[in-house]
Amino acid sequence: MSARKAFLLRLDPAVWAELERLAQGELRSVNAQIEFLLRDALARRGVAGKPPARRKVTPPTGTD
């Protein structure tokens, strides 16, 4: 695995909650979700780099 750069990121609690919700729905950690979203944003702007890996996830039905 390639080296990773660690850094502190301060987020509004509402943004964090949405990231957690998205990450859970796509079976990712919040860290992986942030990296996915950043890579996606860079790809949309035409910045070179590997595109984000997309996984098809079936949303939960809500029946437990």
PDB file as gemmi writes it, atoms N, CA and C in Angstrom:
CRYST1    1.000    1.000    1.000  90.00  90.00  90.00 P 1                      
ATOM      1  N   MET A   1       0.847  -1.168   0.000  1.00  0.00           N  
ATOM      2  CA  MET A   1       0.000   0.000   0.000  1.00  0.00           C  
ATOM      3  C   MET A   1       0.897   1.237   0.000  1.00  0.00           C  
ATOM      4  N   SER A   2       0.488   2.258  -0.709  1.00  0.00           N  
ATOM      5  CA  SER A   2       1.273   3.483  -0.770  1.00  0.00           C  
ATOM      6  C   SER A   2       1.182   4.241   0.551  1.00  0.00           C  
ATOM      7  N   ALA A   3       2.142   5.123   0.748  1.00  0.00           N  
ATOM      8  CA  ALA A   3       2.161   5.931   1.966  1.00  0.00           C  
ATOM      9  C   ALA A   3       0.969   6.877   1.986  1.00  0.00           C  
ATOM     10  N   ARG A   4       0.494   7.173   3.146  1.00  0.00           N  
ATOM     11  CA  ARG A   4      -0.643   8.076   3.333  1.00  0.00           C  
ATOM     12  C   ARG A   4      -0.178   9.287   4.108  1.00  0.00           C  
ATOM     13  N   LYS A   5      -0.765  10.418   3.815  1.00  0.00           N  
ATOM     14  CA  LYS A   5      -0.488  11.663   4.534  1.00  0.00           C  
ATOM     15  C   LYS A   5      -1.579  11.854   5.580  1.00  0.00           C  
ATOM     16  N   ALA A   6      -1.192  11.944   6.825  1.00  0.00           N  
ATOM     17  CA  ALA A   6      -2.147  12.173   7.912  1.00  0.00           C  
ATOM     18  C   ALA A   6      -2.208  13.668   8.201  1.00  0.00           C  
ATOM     19  N   PHE A   7      -3.439  14.150   8.461  1.00  0.00           N  
ATOM     20  CA  PHE A   7      -3.604  15.555   8.822  1.00  0.00           C  
ATOM     21  C   PHE A   7      -4.888  15.727   9.603  1.00  0.00           C  
ATOM     22  N   LEU A   8      -4.954  16.819  10.342  1.00  0.00           N  
ATOM     23  CA  LEU A   8      -6.126  17.128  11.148  1.00  0.00           C  
ATOM     24  C   LEU A   8      -7.145  17.856  10.288  1.00  0.00           C  
ATOM     25  N   LEU A   9      -8.394  17.474  10.376  1.00  0.00           N  
ATOM     26  CA  LEU A   9      -9.470  18.117   9.626  1.00  0.00           C  
ATOM     27  C   LEU A   9     -10.586  18.468  10.595  1.00  0.00           C  
ATOM     28  N   ARG A  10     -10.919  19.734  10.665  1.00  0.00           N  
ATOM     29  CA  ARG A  10     -12.018  20.190  11.524  1.00  0.00           C  
ATOM     30  C   ARG A  10     -13.263  20.335  10.674  1.00  0.00           C  
ATOM     31  N   LEU A  11     -14.344  19.714  11.112  1.00  0.00           N  
ATOM     32  CA  LEU A  11     -15.594  19.739  10.363  1.00  0.00           C  
ATOM     33  C   LEU A  11     -16.746  20.169  11.251  1.00  0.00           C  
ATOM     34  N   ASP A  12     -17.712  20.789  10.634  1.00  0.00           N  
ATOM     35  CA  ASP A  12     -18.964  21.096  11.304  1.00  0.00           C  
ATOM     36  C   ASP A  12     -19.619  19.765  11.681  1.00  0.00           C  
ATOM     37  N   PRO A  13     -20.197  19.646  12.864  1.00  0.00           N  
ATOM     38  CA  PRO A  13     -20.826  18.388  13.268  1.00  0.00           C  
ATOM     39  C   PRO A  13     -21.893  17.894  12.281  1.00  0.00           C  
ATOM     40  N   ALA A  14     -22.612  18.796  11.644  1.00  0.00           N  
ATOM     41  CA  ALA A  14     -23.627  18.385  10.668  1.00  0.00           C  
ATOM     42  C   ALA A  14     -22.979  17.758   9.434  1.00  0.00           C  
ATOM     43  N   VAL A  15     -21.828  18.297   9.021  1.00  0.00           N  
ATOM     44  CA  VAL A  15     -21.100  17.724   7.872  1.00  0.00           C  
ATOM     45  C   VAL A  15     -20.600  16.340   8.245  1.00  0.00           C  
ATOM     46  N   TRP A  16     -20.056  16.201   9.462  1.00  0.00           N  
ATOM     47  CA  TRP A  16     -19.575  14.895   9.921  1.00  0.00           C  
ATOM     48  C   TRP A  16     -20.712  13.868   9.923  1.00  0.00           C  
ATOM     49  N   ALA A  17     -21.866  14.267  10.406  1.00  0.00           N  
ATOM     50  CA  ALA A  17     -23.008  13.353  10.462  1.00  0.00           C  
ATOM     51  C   ALA A  17     -23.399  12.891   9.060  1.00  0.00           C  
ATOM     52  N   GLU A  18     -23.396  13.802   8.091  1.00  0.00           N  
ATOM     53  CA  GLU A  18     -23.731  13.421   6.716  1.00  0.00           C  
ATOM     54  C   GLU A  18     -22.670  12.495   6.129  1.00  0.00           C  
ATOM     55  N   LEU A  19     -21.402  12.766   6.429  1.00  0.00           N  
ATOM     56  CA  LEU A  19     -20.329  11.882   5.963  1.00  0.00           C  
ATOM     57  C   LEU A  19     -20.481  10.488   6.555  1.00  0.00           C  
ATOM     58  N   GLU A  20     -20.823  10.416   7.841  1.00  0.00           N  
ATOM     59  CA  GLU A  20     -21.045   9.108   8.471  1.00  0.00           C  
ATOM     60  C   GLU A  20     -22.197   8.368   7.795  1.00  0.00           C  
ATOM     61  N   ARG A  21     -23.285   9.088   7.512  1.00  0.00           N  
ATOM     62  CA  ARG A  21     -24.449   8.484   6.872  1.00  0.00           C  
ATOM     63  C   ARG A  21     -24.087   7.959   5.478  1.00  0.00           C  
ATOM     64  N   LEU A  22     -23.399   8.788   4.702  1.00  0.00           N  
ATOM     65  CA  LEU A  22     -22.985   8.358   3.363  1.00  0.00           C  
ATOM     66  C   LEU A  22     -22.041   7.160   3.424  1.00  0.00           C  
ATOM     67  N   ALA A  23     -21.067   7.232   4.312  1.00  0.00           N  
ATOM     68  CA  ALA A  23     -20.087   6.155   4.438  1.00  0.00           C  
ATOM     69  C   ALA A  23     -20.761   4.841   4.811  1.00  0.00           C  
ATOM     70  N   GLN A  24     -21.683   4.906   5.742  1.00  0.00           N  
ATOM     71  CA  GLN A  24     -22.387   3.690   6.166  1.00  0.00           C  
ATOM     72  C   GLN A  24     -23.186   3.105   5.005  1.00  0.00           C  
ATOM     73  N   GLY A  25     -23.846   3.957   4.251  1.00  0.00           N  
ATOM     74  CA  GLY A  25     -24.643   3.497   3.116  1.00  0.00           C  
ATOM     75  C   GLY A  25     -23.824   2.891   2.001  1.00  0.00           C  
ATOM     76  N   GLU A  26     -22.543   3.286   1.910  1.00  0.00           N  
ATOM     77  CA  GLU A  26     -21.669   2.763   0.863  1.00  0.00           C  
ATOM     78  C   GLU A  26     -20.629   1.806   1.415  1.00  0.00           C  
ATOM     79  N   LEU A  27     -20.834   1.371   2.650  1.00  0.00           N  
ATOM     80  CA  LEU A  27     -19.967   0.384   3.312  1.00  0.00           C  
ATOM     81  C   LEU A  27     -18.507   0.815   3.315  1.00  0.00           C  
ATOM     82  N   ARG A  28     -18.274   2.072   3.678  1.00  0.00           N  
ATOM     83  CA  ARG A  28     -16.925   2.610   3.786  1.00  0.00           C  
ATOM     84  C   ARG A  28     -16.750   3.217   5.170  1.00  0.00           C  
ATOM     85  N   SER A  29     -15.492   3.407   5.544  1.00  0.00           N  
ATOM     86  CA  SER A  29     -15.202   4.196   6.740  1.00  0.00           C  
ATOM     87  C   SER A  29     -15.387   5.662   6.365  1.00  0.00           C  
ATOM     88  N   VAL A  30     -15.510   6.519   7.356  1.00  0.00           N  
ATOM     89  CA  VAL A  30     -15.635   7.950   7.074  1.00  0.00           C  
ATOM     90  C   VAL A  30     -14.367   8.430   6.367  1.00  0.00           C  
ATOM     91  N   ASN A  31     -13.208   7.960   6.799  1.00  0.00           N  
ATOM     92  CA  ASN A  31     -11.957   8.337   6.157  1.00  0.00           C  
ATOM     93  C   ASN A  31     -11.967   7.959   4.668  1.00  0.00           C  
ATOM     94  N   ALA A  32     -12.365   6.731   4.363  1.00  0.00           N  
ATOM     95  CA  ALA A  32     -12.427   6.282   2.971  1.00  0.00           C  
ATOM     96  C   ALA A  32     -13.466   7.079   2.186  1.00  0.00           C  
ATOM     97  N   GLN A  33     -14.563   7.448   2.829  1.00  0.00           N  
ATOM     98  CA  GLN A  33     -15.602   8.234   2.166  1.00  0.00           C  
ATOM     99  C   GLN A  33     -15.077   9.626   1.809  1.00  0.00           C  
ATOM    100  N   ILE A  34     -14.350  10.253   2.721  1.00  0.00           N  
ATOM    101  CA  ILE A  34     -13.777  11.571   2.451  1.00  0.00           C  
ATOM    102  C   ILE A  34     -12.805  11.474   1.282  1.00  0.00           C  
ATOM    103  N   GLU A  35     -11.951  10.459   1.289  1.00  0.00           N  
ATOM    104  CA  GLU A  35     -10.994  10.286   0.184  1.00  0.00           C  
ATOM    105  C   GLU A  35     -11.733  10.038  -1.128  1.00  0.00           C  
ATOM    106  N   PHE A  36     -12.787   9.228  -1.093  1.00  0.00           N  
ATOM    107  CA  PHE A  36     -13.582   8.966  -2.288  1.00  0.00           C  
ATOM    108  C   PHE A  36     -14.171  10.266  -2.840  1.00  0.00           C  
ATOM    109  N   LEU A  37     -14.772  11.061  -1.963  1.00  0.00           N  
ATOM    110  CA  LEU A  37     -15.393  12.308  -2.397  1.00  0.00           C  
ATOM    111  C   LEU A  37     -14.359  13.289  -2.950  1.00  0.00           C  
ATOM    112  N   LEU A  38     -13.189  13.358  -2.316  1.00  0.00           N  
ATOM    113  CA  LEU A  38     -12.134  14.235  -2.818  1.00  0.00           C  
ATOM    114  C   LEU A  38     -11.633  13.781  -4.182  1.00  0.00           C  
ATOM    115  N   ARG A  39     -11.414  12.478  -4.349  1.00  0.00           N  
ATOM    116  CA  ARG A  39     -10.967  11.961  -5.650  1.00  0.00           C  
ATOM    117  C   ARG A  39     -12.023  12.215  -6.730  1.00  0.00           C  
ATOM    118  N   ASP A  40     -13.284  12.027  -6.367  1.00  0.00           N  
ATOM    119  CA  ASP A  40     -14.372  12.263  -7.312  1.00  0.00           C  
ATOM    120  C   ASP A  40     -14.401  13.738  -7.730  1.00  0.00           C  
ATOM    121  N   ALA A  41     -14.259  14.635  -6.763  1.00  0.00           N  
ATOM    122  CA  ALA A  41     -14.254  16.071  -7.063  1.00  0.00           C  
ATOM    123  C   ALA A  41     -13.072  16.436  -7.954  1.00  0.00           C  
ATOM    124  N   LEU A  42     -11.907  15.862  -7.685  1.00  0.00           N  
ATOM    125  CA  LEU A  42     -10.742  16.129  -8.521  1.00  0.00           C  
ATOM    126  C   LEU A  42     -10.939  15.596  -9.944  1.00  0.00           C  
ATOM    127  N   ALA A  43     -11.506  14.397 -10.052  1.00  0.00           N  
ATOM    128  CA  ALA A  43     -11.746  13.817 -11.371  1.00  0.00           C  
ATOM    129  C   ALA A  43     -12.733  14.667 -12.167  1.00  0.00           C  
ATOM    130  N   ARG A  44     -13.750  15.190 -11.520  1.00  0.00           N  
ATOM    131  CA  ARG A  44     -14.735  16.036 -12.197  1.00  0.00           C  
ATOM    132  C   ARG A  44     -14.108  17.340 -12.695  1.00  0.00           C  
ATOM    133  N   ARG A  45     -13.042  17.775 -12.029  1.00  0.00           N  
ATOM    134  CA  ARG A  45     -12.349  18.999 -12.441  1.00  0.00           C  
ATOM    135  C   ARG A  45     -11.236  18.711 -13.429  1.00  0.00           C  
ATOM    136  N   GLY A  46     -11.065  17.445 -13.782  1.00  0.00           N  
ATOM    137  CA  GLY A  46     -10.055  17.082 -14.766  1.00  0.00           C  
ATOM    138  C   GLY A  46      -8.650  16.999 -14.223  1.00  0.00           C  
ATOM    139  N   VAL A  47      -8.520  16.882 -12.916  1.00  0.00           N  
ATOM    140  CA  VAL A  47      -7.202  16.753 -12.307  1.00  0.00           C  
ATOM    141  C   VAL A  47      -6.747  15.310 -12.455  1.00  0.00           C  
ATOM    142  N   ALA A  48      -5.493  15.125 -12.856  1.00  0.00           N  
ATOM    143  CA  ALA A  48      -4.963  13.776 -13.053  1.00  0.00           C  
ATOM    144  C   ALA A  48      -4.955  13.015 -11.739  1.00  0.00           C  
ATOM    145  N   GLY A  49      -5.067  11.744 -11.835  1.00  0.00           N  
ATOM    146  CA  GLY A  49      -5.065  10.873 -10.653  1.00  0.00           C  
ATOM    147  C   GLY A  49      -5.996   9.718 -10.903  1.00  0.00           C  
ATOM    148  N   LYS A  50      -5.864   8.702 -10.082  1.00  0.00           N  
ATOM    149  CA  LYS A  50      -6.707   7.540 -10.313  1.00  0.00           C  
ATOM    150  C   LYS A  50      -8.147   7.864  -9.911  1.00  0.00           C  
ATOM    151  N   PRO A  51      -9.111   7.437 -10.727  1.00  0.00           N  
ATOM    152  CA  PRO A  51     -10.520   7.708 -10.413  1.00  0.00           C  
ATOM    153  C   PRO A  51     -10.962   6.909  -9.194  1.00  0.00           C  
ATOM    154  N   PRO A  52     -11.994   7.377  -8.505  1.00  0.00           N  
ATOM    155  CA  PRO A  52     -12.466   6.649  -7.330  1.00  0.00           C  
ATOM    156  C   PRO A  52     -13.078   5.315  -7.721  1.00  0.00           C  
ATOM    157  N   ALA A  53     -12.865   4.338  -6.868  1.00  0.00           N  
ATOM    158  CA  ALA A  53     -13.471   3.024  -7.101  1.00  0.00           C  
ATOM    159  C   ALA A  53     -14.937   3.095  -6.711  1.00  0.00           C  
ATOM    160  N   ARG A  54     -15.799   2.714  -7.615  1.00  0.00           N  
ATOM    161  CA  ARG A  54     -17.245   2.747  -7.338  1.00  0.00           C  
ATOM    162  C   ARG A  54     -17.729   1.338  -7.060  1.00  0.00           C  
ATOM    163  N   ARG A  55     -18.560   1.222  -6.040  1.00  0.00           N  
ATOM    164  CA  ARG A  55     -19.173  -0.061  -5.717  1.00  0.00           C  
ATOM    165  C   ARG A  55     -20.668   0.119  -5.737  1.00  0.00           C  
ATOM    166  N   LYS A  56     -21.353  -0.837  -6.318  1.00  0.00           N  
ATOM    167  CA  LYS A  56     -22.808  -0.793  -6.292  1.00  0.00           C  
ATOM    168  C   LYS A  56     -23.263  -1.409  -4.971  1.00  0.00           C  
ATOM    169  N   VAL A  57     -23.994  -0.621  -4.221  1.00  0.00           N  
ATOM    170  CA  VAL A  57     -24.462  -1.060  -2.909  1.00  0.00           C  
ATOM    171  C   VAL A  57     -25.976  -1.008  -2.905  1.00  0.00           C  
ATOM    172  N   THR A  58     -26.587  -2.094  -2.458  1.00  0.00           N  
ATOM    173  CA  THR A  58     -28.025  -2.121  -2.321  1.00  0.00           C  
ATOM    174  C   THR A  58     -28.407  -1.450  -1.018  1.00  0.00           C  
ATOM    175  N   PRO A  59     -29.237  -0.393  -1.059  1.00  0.00           N  
ATOM    176  CA  PRO A  59     -29.598   0.289   0.179  1.00  0.00           C  
ATOM    177  C   PRO A  59     -30.403  -0.628   1.098  1.00  0.00           C  
ATOM    178  N   PRO A  60     -30.282  -0.427   2.401  1.00  0.00           N  
ATOM    179  CA  PRO A  60     -31.059  -1.251   3.339  1.00  0.00           C  
ATOM    180  C   PRO A  60     -32.558  -1.025   3.140  1.00  0.00           C  
ATOM    181  N   THR A  61     -33.308  -2.072   3.378  1.00  0.00           N  
ATOM    182  CA  THR A  61     -34.760  -2.010   3.188  1.00  0.00           C  
ATOM    183  C   THR A  61     -35.463  -1.377   4.372  1.00  0.00           C  
ATOM    184  N   GLY A  62     -34.787  -1.305   5.498  1.00  0.00           N  
ATOM    185  CA  GLY A  62     -35.403  -0.721   6.681  1.00  0.00           C  
ATOM    186  C   GLY A  62     -36.242  -1.701   7.479  1.00  0.00           C  
ATOM    187  N   THR A  63     -36.258  -2.958   7.058  1.00  0.00           N  
ATOM    188  CA  THR A  63     -37.004  -3.987   7.795  1.00  0.00           C  
ATOM    189  C   THR A  63     -36.018  -4.807   8.592  1.00  0.00           C  
ATOM    190  N   ASP A  64     -36.117  -4.764   9.888  1.00  0.00           N  
ATOM    191  CA  ASP A  64     -35.224  -5.531  10.759  1.00  0.00           C  
ATOM    192  C   ASP A  64     -35.938  -6.706  11.357  1.00  0.00           C  
TER     193      ASP A  64                                                      
END                                                                             
